[in-house]
Amino acid sequence: MDYQDLMAVMDEAVKRFDFIDPDRLAVMGGSYGGYMTSWIVGHTDRFRTAISERAVNQWVSMWGSSDIGWDFKGQIGEFLFENLDAYVKMSPHTYATDIHTPLLILHSENDLRCPIEQGEQLFTTLRLLKRQVEFVRFPAESHELTRSGHPVHRVMRFEVVLDWFERTLRKGDGA
């Protein structure tokens, strides 16, 4: 449902605002926004580039490795051991073969909420599929990098994001 809502908002924004170039759209998010970014690029090619930060990409491994993984029964409807298929179906990683959008994955090494293996799994799969993907790890940082991370890493993150957008959204190069 969230996916359809987000696409409807994007459709309306493109229709209403002339300054939006529908050929140079980007999607970016962290935590749940990172999950939705990974989900979106696995379900549409409308975005020219994407950045997924500290995302859940694979619910099955998240269930056992996160500090709150078992608590997602509210989102999925059942515990993992009650309905494995539901967790697989709701995992962006399940749709990795459908990801063709250039993707930057950002993740902190000490993230207990969305462990770094979530980013590593999607990155590894996309590399094996020979997709345009990059992975940036932030040492000694947690899920809260953007709000309370070490200043050097917060600046580095901004620089990495700006560089990615510069390289993948350039006008006229079809990147």
Kinemage of the C-alpha trace (Angstrom):
@kinemage 1
@onewidth
@group {chain A} dominant
@subgroup {mainchain}
@vectorlist {calphas} color= white
{ca met a 1} P 0.000 0.000 0.000
{ca asp a 2} L 2.787 2.473 0.873
{ca tyr a 3} L 4.395 1.842 -2.514
{ca gln a 4} L 1.214 2.777 -4.394
{ca asp a 5} L 0.769 5.871 -2.213
{ca leu a 6} L 4.336 7.027 -2.850
{ca met a 7} L 3.999 6.505 -6.599
{ca ala a 8} L 0.690 8.426 -6.587
{ca val a 9} L 2.393 11.338 -4.799
{ca met a 10} L 5.215 11.263 -7.351
{ca asp a 11} L 2.717 11.191 -10.253
{ca glu a 12} L 0.904 14.206 -8.830
{ca ala a 13} L 4.126 16.132 -8.135
{ca val a 14} L 5.383 15.588 -11.700
{ca lys a 15} L 2.006 16.702 -13.051
{ca arg a 16} L 1.758 19.835 -10.878
{ca phe a 17} L 5.309 21.172 -10.878
{ca asp a 18} L 7.013 22.075 -14.159
{ca phe a 19} L 10.464 22.242 -12.555
{ca ile a 20} L 10.443 18.483 -11.910
{ca asp a 21} L 12.198 16.627 -14.717
{ca pro a 22} L 10.503 13.204 -14.970
{ca asp a 23} L 13.639 11.830 -16.657
{ca arg a 24} L 15.889 12.779 -13.726
{ca leu a 25} L 14.005 11.543 -10.675
{ca ala a 26} L 15.824 10.223 -7.624
{ca val a 27} L 14.556 8.340 -4.600
{ca met a 28} L 16.331 8.276 -1.256
{ca gly a 29} L 15.490 7.234 2.271
{ca gly a 30} L 16.816 5.912 5.540
{ca ser a 31} L 15.503 3.259 7.911
{ca tyr a 32} L 11.881 2.715 6.800
{ca gly a 33} L 12.623 5.167 3.986
{ca gly a 34} L 15.599 2.998 3.048
{ca tyr a 35} L 13.366 -0.060 3.043
{ca met a 36} L 10.906 1.755 0.782
{ca thr a 37} L 13.736 2.933 -1.497
{ca ser a 38} L 14.975 -0.647 -1.905
{ca trp a 39} L 11.380 -1.802 -2.447
{ca ile a 40} L 10.643 0.948 -4.992
{ca val a 41} L 13.646 0.211 -7.210
{ca gly a 42} L 12.688 -3.466 -7.180
{ca his a 43} L 9.231 -2.591 -8.495
{ca thr a 44} L 9.768 0.267 -10.972
{ca asp a 45} L 12.439 1.744 -13.238
{ca arg a 46} L 10.987 5.268 -13.174
{ca phe a 47} L 13.799 6.661 -11.001
{ca arg a 48} L 17.143 7.444 -12.554
{ca thr a 49} L 19.029 6.812 -9.325
{ca ala a 50} L 18.480 5.788 -5.715
{ca ile a 51} L 20.110 5.851 -2.294
{ca ser a 52} L 19.076 3.341 0.358
{ca glu a 53} L 20.346 4.038 3.879
{ca arg a 54} L 20.255 1.726 6.914
{ca ala a 55} L 17.470 -0.333 5.357
{ca val a 56} L 15.818 -3.641 6.051
{ca asn a 57} L 16.336 -5.561 2.808
{ca gln a 58} L 15.841 -9.150 3.942
{ca trp a 59} L 13.254 -9.758 6.663
{ca val a 60} L 14.287 -13.366 7.324
{ca ser a 61} L 17.803 -12.478 8.488
{ca met a 62} L 16.591 -9.230 10.073
{ca trp a 63} L 14.317 -11.253 12.329
{ca gly a 64} L 17.245 -12.897 14.070
{ca ser a 65} L 19.982 -10.272 13.816
{ca ser a 66} L 18.256 -6.992 14.740
{ca asp a 67} L 17.696 -5.742 18.265
{ca ile a 68} L 13.982 -5.524 17.419
{ca gly a 69} L 13.624 -7.958 14.506
{ca trp a 70} L 11.228 -10.264 16.323
{ca asp a 71} L 8.967 -7.266 17.067
{ca phe a 72} L 7.885 -6.802 13.448
{ca lys a 73} L 4.935 -9.147 13.810
{ca gly a 74} L 2.817 -5.974 13.714
{ca gln a 75} L 4.037 -5.139 10.189
{ca ile a 76} L 4.012 -8.641 8.749
{ca gly a 77} L 1.059 -10.084 10.668
{ca glu a 78} L 2.719 -13.210 12.029
{ca phe a 79} L 6.007 -14.316 13.504
{ca leu a 80} L 8.661 -15.595 11.091
{ca phe a 81} L 8.195 -19.179 12.250
{ca glu a 82} L 4.451 -18.890 11.594
{ca asn a 83} L 4.669 -17.609 8.014
{ca leu a 84} L 8.097 -17.590 6.375
{ca asp a 85} L 6.585 -16.824 2.961
{ca ala a 86} L 5.161 -13.504 4.180
{ca tyr a 87} L 8.627 -12.374 5.311
{ca val a 88} L 10.168 -13.377 1.992
{ca lys a 89} L 7.403 -11.624 0.029
{ca met a 90} L 7.895 -8.383 2.002
{ca ser a 91} L 11.690 -8.355 1.539
{ca pro a 92} L 13.150 -5.978 -1.069
{ca his a 93} L 15.977 -8.487 -1.576
{ca thr a 94} L 13.434 -10.937 -3.026
{ca tyr a 95} L 13.040 -8.569 -5.995
{ca ala a 96} L 16.751 -7.842 -6.506
{ca thr a 97} L 16.719 -9.343 -10.008
{ca asp a 98} L 14.270 -6.579 -10.957
{ca ile a 99} L 16.537 -3.759 -9.743
{ca his a 100} L 18.074 -1.878 -12.668
{ca thr a 101} L 18.204 1.601 -11.128
{ca pro a 102} L 21.709 2.689 -10.066
{ca leu a 103} L 21.754 2.213 -6.295
{ca leu a 104} L 23.987 3.573 -3.553
{ca ile a 105} L 23.715 1.673 -0.272
{ca leu a 106} L 24.833 3.466 2.899
{ca his a 107} L 25.098 1.581 6.179
{ca ser a 108} L 26.708 1.938 9.595
{ca glu a 109} L 28.805 -0.926 10.917
{ca asn a 110} L 27.377 -0.763 14.460
{ca asp a 111} L 23.714 -0.493 13.479
{ca leu a 112} L 21.821 -2.869 15.771
{ca arg a 113} L 18.389 -1.813 14.488
{ca cys a 114} L 19.084 -2.648 10.837
{ca pro a 115} L 22.329 -4.630 10.957
{ca ile a 116} L 24.905 -3.990 8.263
{ca glu a 117} L 24.349 -7.451 6.788
{ca gln a 118} L 21.093 -6.027 5.415
{ca gly a 119} L 23.057 -3.722 3.122
{ca glu a 120} L 25.736 -6.315 2.424
{ca gln a 121} L 23.226 -8.889 1.186
{ca leu a 122} L 21.579 -6.569 -1.322
{ca phe a 123} L 24.936 -5.174 -2.451
{ca thr a 124} L 26.392 -8.648 -3.005
{ca thr a 125} L 23.383 -9.805 -4.996
{ca leu a 126} L 23.363 -6.692 -7.185
{ca arg a 127} L 27.106 -7.008 -7.829
{ca leu a 128} L 26.625 -10.638 -8.886
{ca leu a 129} L 23.862 -9.415 -11.214
{ca lys a 130} L 26.346 -6.834 -12.588
{ca arg a 131} L 24.106 -3.905 -11.643
{ca gln a 132} L 25.370 -0.394 -10.971
{ca val a 133} L 25.643 -0.422 -7.185
{ca glu a 134} L 28.010 1.042 -4.620
{ca phe a 135} L 28.227 0.371 -0.911
{ca val a 136} L 29.624 2.777 1.689
{ca arg a 137} L 30.229 1.585 5.252
{ca phe a 138} L 30.543 3.947 8.180
{ca pro a 139} L 32.771 2.470 10.922
{ca ala a 140} L 31.796 2.804 14.585
{ca glu a 141} L 28.413 4.354 13.719
{ca ser a 142} L 24.918 3.277 14.696
{ca his a 143} L 21.432 3.595 13.202
{ca glu a 144} L 21.532 7.268 14.233
{ca leu a 145} L 24.412 8.365 11.965
{ca thr a 146} L 22.455 11.184 10.315
{ca arg a 147} L 21.323 12.655 13.644
{ca ser a 148} L 24.064 11.941 16.140
{ca gly a 149} L 26.955 10.342 14.297
{ca his a 150} L 30.546 11.506 14.512
{ca pro a 151} L 30.778 14.861 12.670
{ca val a 152} L 33.468 13.555 10.298
{ca his a 153} L 31.166 10.719 9.202
{ca arg a 154} L 28.143 12.994 8.909
{ca val a 155} L 30.079 15.303 6.579
{ca met a 156} L 31.430 12.303 4.663
{ca arg a 157} L 27.865 11.009 4.206
{ca phe a 158} L 26.735 14.330 2.717
{ca glu a 159} L 29.726 14.360 0.370
{ca val a 160} L 29.038 10.771 -0.745
{ca val a 161} L 25.353 11.571 -1.372
{ca leu a 162} L 26.136 14.711 -3.371
{ca asp a 163} L 28.809 12.915 -5.393
{ca trp a 164} L 26.420 10.051 -6.195
{ca phe a 165} L 23.698 12.413 -7.375
{ca glu a 166} L 26.221 14.401 -9.418
{ca arg a 167} L 27.407 11.244 -11.166
{ca thr a 168} L 24.012 9.622 -11.741
{ca leu a 169} L 21.737 12.605 -12.419
{ca arg a 170} L 23.924 14.583 -14.816
{ca lys a 171} L 21.886 16.099 -17.629
{ca gly a 172} L 22.370 14.624 -21.053
{ca asp a 173} L 24.619 11.687 -20.206
{ca gly a 174} L 21.835 9.110 -19.793
{ca ala a 175} L 23.584 7.673 -16.721
